[in-house]
């Protein structure tokens, strides 16, 4: 018996670095600060809301685009935070996680040989999604930390990458893995370089409620000119500590959302019904997401203070729940080898930043996730502080 061979649509894709490091952490009993998810529970009130929805009989297919009450509350949240009103019936769709929303936005817009500008380092689903759509990723690196210590988007370089084939620019803020946030001036520059073009924007804003030190999230939804050409994606999994539920949403102008839903209905069709009802009920109180910056800033500060006496050089973290650390004063190993050594010999797992590039670039920087219980962080810090 012979299994037919098939040409791979993703020949360069193998086991992700996240799976590799998590398996290594489990094998060696290391504290896993690699994968980006909390090790603590969500609010019991959210569980109760979902339980109530199940008991009320909300267990069959919901509308393809999501239940109306949830879409209305998302529209209200966006308007309250950013001043832009989306039509909940035509311009908001509930998705099976943000990764599905990203793939769907790309599949519905990118034609074969279209170009999509991706700013690196970048979340690992972006490039495969573009490949599956038949498009070509044009990777533009951020300005590295250098003397300022900050990663920054070089908008002149982004503008220089635009060609007649550019279909989309993909942005991410707060940014995974760097912790950088875009500011209002960044949005103004993005608007200037896309003005009078047919270029779309895909804005990955899943960490929108994790912005620190009194700064505010510069959502594309704040900027009407950009909102008119953008798919804006956020995640309840990230916001409410329920990454395993895989519930997110996409907001976009009606003409774009019409095409988005054509792909969505044949991709996942619809999303978990009781979770949608539970989240809709939970959104009546804005406190959980309004208090999230303070919640994670305290964890960020705990983690950073615990490494002050080490030889790690900490890069700024303005948002997300990721902290980058330069280890060049500790080792000359490559990033992947340093992460392996750190996991096996020190007992803490991290992720090499080089894995967030299409063509791996060594900078001697690794990513830690601080979305963990305090005791988890303290255990990791006890081990890392010796370095």
Secondary structure, DSSP 8 states (H G I E B T S, - for coil): --------TTTT--S-HHHHHHHHHHHHT-EE-SSSS-SS---HHHHHHHHHHHHTT--S---TT--HHHHHHHHHHHHHHHS----TTTSEEEESSHHHHHHHHHHTT--TT-EEEEEES--THHHHHHHHTT-EEEEEE-B--TTTT--B--HHHHHHH--TTEEEEEEESS-TTT-----HHHHHHHHHHHTTS--EEEEE-TTTT-B-TT-----GGG-HHHHTTEEEEEEHHHHTT-GGG--EEEEE-HHHHHHHHHHHHHHT-S--HHHHHHHHHHTT-THHHHSHHHHHHHHHHHHHHHTTTSS-EE----BSSEEEEE-TTT--S-HHHHHHHIIIIISEE-EEGGGGSSS----SEEEEE--S-HHHHHHHHHHHTT-
